[in-house]
Amino acid sequence: MGKRKGKRRSQKWVMIVLAMMLGAACAEIAVNYVEKIPKGSNYSGSMILEFVIIGLALVIGLYLNIILHEAGHLIFGLLSGYSFSSFRIGRFMWLKTDEGIRLRKFSLAGTGGQCLMEPPEMIDGKIPYKLYNLGGPIINIGLGAIAIAIGLLCPVGPFAAALLEEFGVCGVALGLMNGIPMYLGMANNDGRNALELGKDSQALRDFYLQLMINGEQGRGVRTKDMPDEWFELPPGVSLENSMEASIAVVACGRLIDMHRFKEAEAAISKLLDSASGMIGLHRNLLICDLVYLRLVLGCTKEQADRLLDNQQLKMMKALKSSPSVQRTWYAYALLAGGDRNTAAEVKKNFDKLTYEYPYTGEVELERELIAHADEVMKAREKRAVRGIIFDMGGTLWDSSKQVAEAWNGIFDRHPELGLHITGDDMRGLMGRTLSDIGVALMPELGREKSDVIIRECCDAEQAYLIEHGGRLYDGLEETLAALQKDFRLFIVSNAQDGYFQTFLDHYDFWKYFDDTECAGRTGKSRAENFRLVCERNGIERCWSVGDTQSDRDAALEVGTTFIYAAYGFGEVDGWDIRLDAVKDLPQIMKGVE
């Protein structure tokens, strides 16, 4: 990577030197011409006017050389057996479609034009590539040299000579800038492409595939509908070559086109870390896609902002005419900022720029991705007011055996009680308040004294559970992860403050629950704690999942839908929904309004 950066810095200096030589040559031509102007009464005015004319001629000459450069690719491509796909100068693009050649508008930052063609069939893994890639520099240098020779050697007059010389100098400079193998701005130049293709047969195959893919895109075909083998790289292939890295980039885009968002996010993350040969343009567009993917997959604004450093923001500004950039800004405004007004403005810009955008399949995909961002936002808004409140023991886990062991350690310190309980005993007590459990176990002590013993038991229990945990019901974490997409999840327990924390700490489940409450913290009943949780979280529609009659009674008092965890500890006198296994809950909740 260090060598690559060093080469790019040296190539940057080559570009600077060529630009300085171009400027010096054009200035010398202009000065020589102006010196030939006859001196008269209005000499100063004439000199200024001539400088302006020469300057305008320089600009026109530069654009003519860009046209000739792309024409060179076209001519030498046709001579090599390629067929026409698209030809672009500035923002104007002639594109081959199923309906014929159509004029569209398209621009790409850092380029003045582009000629893309479809290659002939590969024979023994080879296609002609040198003349197609180097056709532009050849035309520029050749015609430029001829123009300079005519201006210097032929009697065409001072003004015509100056125009020819400036045109020729621009052509030679443009030809050298594109012919000497270099990395220009965000992409390789023609010479570098030709050099890389000559070194690596895999790169040549990838170049062939890129042109085939581009031709299909011009006809409105989406990458998801193209052959799978076009997007496959051989195992262990190096991504140090830009051609190979480009196919990997397109393969990531295809995953997005297929709406395989998690796979695309993983593939892009890996590619950004490993593909040293990736050109800057592709890297910036991949980061743009990664921002979108992470937003629709649920990342926060802060997480998205980490990807949007100053360099990325600068490049996205330069690439503002790209539909994928506008799509990402739409998702950012909507999902990261919650700003529907800004999102609407971005959507207007998107609609405007895609009106004459050449690649109709890409536009179709980007509209789908914008619609998906809308769906994600609607789901979030719906989720924000819908909640599921879980009981703990007998619903999320079975800690009865572990709690009994911890409590027996305390009872052993009080032999006068003659107490020893089993996991079955503890399951029969679950769902009651701690004070009621104390009275049930030690009625002879009365509530006040039994509460003291129970507090000792709770301290021992928490220390034991934080280390050992309990027994999770099968599929619990997968269930919580699935439910979290559409509902906010909560825990309300009759246990002491600290009990549910041991569960969340031991299994690292805090990420699944928005809020928790317990009788040990508030001193309130289960129903009152239900109301507390719903009110402070803005929940309008709630479901309660529990396994005991006290869970059922609380749901009835509050008016929530009661889901009976029949796999748990207790029995109830009725339910709204019966749940025989916790892993069945996501499917059940799909059917609720």
N, C-alpha and C positions, 0 to 999 in steps of 0.2 A: 504493500500500500504506500509506503514511504517513497519507493522508487517511482511509482505511478504519479504521485503528487509532484515529485521533482521534475519528471518529464513534462507534466502539464504546465508547470511554472516556466520551464525553458521554452515551451511552445508558445506561451503567452508573450514572451519577449520576442520571439520570431514574428508574431503578428504585429507587435508594436513597431518593430524595425521596418516591416513591410509597409505599414501604414504611414510611418514617417517618410519613407522613401517615396511613396505615392504622393504625399502632400508636397514634398520638396520638388519632385519632378513636375507636378502640375503648376506649382508656383513659378518655377523656372520658365515653363512654357508660356504662362500668362505674362510674365515680365518681359520676355523676349518679344512677344507679340505687341505689347503696349509700347515698347521702345521704338517700334517701327511706325507708330502713328505720327503723321506729319505734325510738327509743332505749329500751332496757329493761335489765334486770339482766344479760342475756346478749348485750349489743349487740356486743361484740368477736367472740364466737364466731359470731354470725349473720353479721357482716360478712365474716369470713374464708370462711365457707361460701358466701355469695353470690358472692364473688369467684371461688371455685373453679368454681361452677356457670356463671358468666358465661364463664370461661375455656374450660370444656368446650364451651359453646354456640358459642364462637368457632371452635373446631376443627371442630365438626360443621358449622357454617355454611360454613366454607371448603371442606370436602369436598362439601357439597351444591352449592356454586357450581361446583366442578370437574365434577360430574355434569351440572349444567345447562349448563355451557359446552360439553361434548361433545355434549349433547343438542341444543344450538343448531346445531352443525355438521350433525348428523344431520337435523334438521327442515328447515333451509334448504337442505341438500343435496338432500333428497327433493323439495322444492318446485322446485328448479332442474333436476330430471331425472336426478340421480345415483341410483345403486342401492347398497344396503348392502354393505359389505365387512367391516369390523370395528369394534368399539366396546370401548374399554378404559378402565377406571377403576382406578388403582393397578396391581396385578399381575393383576387379573381381566380377561379378554379374551373377548368373544363374537365368534367368527370364522365367516364364511360359507365352507363347504366344499362339496364335491360331495355330501356326505352330509347337508347341512343346516347349521344354525347350531350350533356346538359351543363349550362353555366351555373355555378354555385359560388358561395362566398365562404372562405375559410382562411385563417391565418395561423401561423405557428411562430411563436416567439423565437427570435434569433435567426430566422430564415427569410430571404427575400423572394424565394420561389422554390418549386420542387416539381420534378418530373418522376412519376412512379409508373412502372410498367410491369406487366405479367411476364414471367420468364418462360423460355421454352422448356420442354420436358427434360428432366435430368437423365443423362446417359452415363451409366457406370459411376453414379454419384457426382457427376460434374455438369456444370453449365458454363457458358461464356459469361464472364463478369467484368473483365478489365476494361473493355471499350465502353460498356454501359456506365460504369462508375467513373471513368476518366474522360468521358466524352465532353463534359462541360469544361473542365480545365483545358483540354486540347483545343476546343473551339476558341475559348477566350485568349489563350496564349498565341495561337496561330493567327487569328484575325487581328489581334492586338499588334503583333509584330508587323503584319502587312500594313496596318494603318500607320504605324510609326514610320515605316520605311517610305511610304508614299508621302507623308508630311515632310519628311526630312530631305528626300531625294527628288521629288517631282515638283515641277513649277505650278503649284496649285494656288498660289497666293497666300499672303500671311494669315488671313483669317481662317481659310480652309485648312491650312497646314496646322494651325494651333488646335482646331477642332479634332483633326485626325490624330494628332499626337496625344491629346488628352484622352480621346477615346481609346487609343492604343495602350497608353500607360495604364488606364483603368482596367482594360482587359487582361493585360499581362499580370497586373497585381492581383486581380480576382482569380486568375488561373493559378497563380502561385499559392495564394491563400487556400485554395481548395485542392490543389494538386500535391503540395508538400504534405505528407502524412502528419496530421495534427488533430488535437481535440479542440473544437471551437465552441466556446460557451457551454451549451448543454448537450452537444452531440459531436460525433466524429465527422471530419470532413471527408470528401470523396477519396482523397489519397489514402487516408487511414483505413477507410472501409476496404479499399482494394488490397491494401497490405494485409489486413487481417484475414480476408477471404483466401489469399494465396498461401497462408500459413497453416490453415486448419480446415480439413474436409468437413468436419462437423459444423464449423462456422458457415461454410458454403451451403450446406443443406439448410441451415437456419435462415440464411439470406433468401434462399429460394422460397422457404415457407413464409417468411415475412411478406414477400411480394405476392404470393398466392393468397394469403389472408387479406392483404390490403385490397386485392382485386375483388374478392368476394364481398368485402365490406362496402366497396363502391357500388356493388349491385344490391345492397340492402340486406345481405345475409349476416346474421348475428353469429358471434363466435361459438355460442352454445350449439348451433346447428351445423357447424363445420366438423370435418372428420377428427375423431379423437387423436389419431396418430400424429396430426399436425402439431399437437401441443405437448408431446411427450419427449423428454430429454433422456438420453441413455444414462443408466446408473453410473454414478461417480463422475459425471461430466463436470469439467471445470467451468466456472462462471466468470473467469477472468477475461474472456473474449466478449466484446459487446454484442456480437450476433447471437451467441448462445444465451447471454443474459436477457436479450430482447425477447426470445421465445418464452423464457421463464416468466417475464413480465406479462406477456399476452396470456399465458396460461393462468396467471392470477386473475386477470380481467375476465377470463372465461368462467372461472369459479363464481365471480360476482354475477355474471350474466345468467348463470344457472341458479342464482339465489342460494348458493352454498356459502353463506356468509361467515360462519365460524371457520370453515376450511380455508376460505380466502384470507381471513385475518391472520391465521397461523402461517399460511404460505407467504404472505407479504412480509410479515415480521421476520421470518427466517431469511427471505431473499434480501431484505435490506441489510441484514447482518453479514451475509455471505457473498453476495455478488459484487466483487470488486470491479468487474468490468462493465457494470451498468452505467449507461450514460446519464448525465445529470437530469435531462428532461424526464426520462423514465423514473428516476429516483423521486423526483418531486411529485410526479403524478401518482406514484405508488403511495407516497406519504399522504397525499390528498385522499386517495381511496381508503387508506388505513384510518384516517380521521373519521370518515363516514361510517366505516364498518364498526369501529369501536363505539360510536355514538348510538347506532341502531342496536348494538348488542348490549348497551346499558352503561357505558362508562360515564364518568362525571365530566363537567366542563373543565375542571382542573386537569384531568387526565388527557383530554383532547388538546388543551393548551400546551402541554409538554411537547407535542409533536409540531406545533405551529410556532417555531422559532422565527427570528427575523429573516433568515435566509429563505425559509419556506414561505413566509408571508410575501416576501419580495417576488419569488417565483410564481406564486399563485396570482399575484397582481399582474405579472407579465402574461400569464396564461388565462386571463379572465374570459377570453373568448372560447375556452374549452367547456363543453357542457358538463364534464365531470367535475370541474372546479366549481361551477355554479351550483351543481347538485350538492356538493359538499357544503358550500356556504349556506344553502337552504337548510340542510340537516343541522348544521351548527347553530343557526339562528333559532330554529324550532326546538331542537332537543337539548342543546347546551344552554341556550339563553331563554327559552320559553317565550320568544318574541315573535308573535305571529305577524306583526306589521312588517318587520324587517324581512321575514321569510317571504311574505307576499311580494315585496319589492324585488327580492332575488328571483322569485318565480317569474315576474314580468320580464326581467333581463334574460332569463333562460328562454322564455318563449320567443323573445325578440331575436336572440342570436341563433336559435335553432330553426327559424323560419326558412332560411336558405342554406342551412348546414348540409354539407354534402352526404354525410353518412347517416342514412335514415334508420338503419338498424341500431346504431349507437344512440340516436335520439330516442328511439322506442325504449331501449334499456334504461336510459337516464330518467325518462318519465316514470317508468316502473319503480325506480329507486326513490324518486321523490314521493311517489304514492306510498311506498313502504315506510318512508320516514313519517308520513302522515298517519299511517296505521299504528306505528310505534307510539306516536304522541297520543293518539286516541286511547290506546291500551293503557298508557301511563296515567292519563286523566281518569280513565275508568277504574284503574287499579288504586288510585289515590283515595277513593271513597269506599273501596270494598275491602273488608278485612275478615280474617279467620282467626279466632281466638282459641288457643289450645290450652287444655289442662296439661299437667306434667305426668305424674305417675299413672301408669295404666293407659296412657294416650300416646306419649312420645317415647317413653322408655319404661322399663321395669327395674327399679332400684330397690325393690323390697328386700331382697336377700342381703344386699350390701348395707342398707339402712339398719336391718335387724342385727347384723354383725356389729355395727358401730354402737348401736344402743345397748346391746348385751354387755359390751365392755363397760358401760356406765352402770348398768344394773349390777354387775359383779362387784362394783365398789360399794353398793348398798345391799349387802346380803340379807338385811332385815326385810327387804321387799320380796325376796324369793321369786324374782321375775326372770324369765328367759323366754324370748319370743322367736318365732320362726319367720321365714319369708312369707308363708301363707298367712300367719297372724298379721303381719304388716300390711299385706294386700287388703285384708279385711278392714283395716283402719284408714286406708288411703281415701282422700277426699274430705275428711273431717278437718276441723281446725285443730291446731296443736293442743289447745287447751282442752278440747273435747276428747282428744286421744289420751291425754294425761289422766283425765277422770276415768276413762274407760279402762285403762290399765291399772290405775292405782286409786280405786274409789275410796279406800280407807283413809287416804291422806287428805282428801278434799282438794278443791281446785287450786288454791293458793300454793300449797306445798308441792302438789304434783307438777305445777308449772315450773317450779325451780328445777326439779329433776329433768323435765322435758327440755329445758334450755340447755342443760349439760349434754343431753342426748343430741340435740341439734348441733352443738359445737363439734362434738365428736363425729357426727354424721358428715358435716361439711368437709372436715379435714380428710375423712376417708374417701368421700366421693370425688373430691378434686384430684385425688391421686389414682383411684381405681375406676371411677366411672360406674355406670350401671350396664344394663343390657338394652341396647337400642332395638326397636322393632324393625324387622326386615324392610329394607328399602327406604328408611326414613330420610336420609340425606337427599337421595334422588327425588323423593316426594317433596321435600321443602324447596329444593331448587326449582322444580317444575311449577309448584304453586306460586312461588315468589314472582314469576313473570306476570301474573294476572291479579294477584291479591297481595295485600300487605298482611304480614303475619305477626301475631302477638302471643304472649303467654300470660295467663292469669292463673295463679295458684293460691290455694289455701295454706300453703306451707310458710315456713319462716323466711325472712329476708336472708338470702344467701344460698337457698336451696337451688333455685333455678340458675343462679350464677355458676354453681358447680357443673351443671349440665352444659351450659354454654361455653364455659372455659375449657372443660376437659375435651370437648369435641370440636372446639373452635366453630360454634354455630351462631355466634353473635351476628354474623353477616346475613343470616336469614330472617332475623326478627327486628321489626321496627320499634317495638316497645314491650315492656314487661311490667307486671304488677303482682303484688301478693298481699295476703292478709297480714303477714308479719311486718310489712312496711307501713301499711295504712291503718290497720286495725278495723278494716271494713269487711263487709260480707263479699262473697264472690260476685253477686249481682251488682253491688255498688262499684266494685273494681272493674267490672265489665263496662259500666257507664263511664267511669273515669278514663279508661283507655280509649273508648270510642270518641268521647268529647275532645280530649286533648289531641287526637290525631285526625279529627275531621271525618270519621268513618260514618257513612250514611247507610250502608248495607253490611250486615255482619252475620257470620256463621260461627257457631260454638261447637267445638269438638271435645267430648269428654266421655268418661266411662262410668260415672256414678250418678246416683239420684240427686246429689247436691249439684252436680253439673246441669242436670236436666231442670231442676227447680230454678236455678239462676237464669237459665236461658228463657224459661217461661216468664219469669218476673220481668226480665228486660225486653222480651219480645224478639229474641234472635232465633234463627233457625238452628235447631239442635241436631247435631250429627253424633249418633251413638257409636262410640268405639267398642263394639261388641267383643273385641279381642282382649279387652282390658280386665279390670279387677271386679267391677260391680255389675249390678242389674238395675234396670230402670223400668218405670211404669209406662214408658212411651217414648217415641222419637219421631222426628221429621224425616231423617235419613239414617239408614243403618250402614255402618262401615265395618266390614268383616276383617279387613287388613289395611294398615295405614297406607301401603303402596297403591291401594285402589282409589285413594282420595283425589288425585289429579283428574282421573277419568270421570269421577262423579261430578267434580266441580266444573267440568266442561259443559255439563248440561244445565247449569244454573243460569239464571238471567242476571 
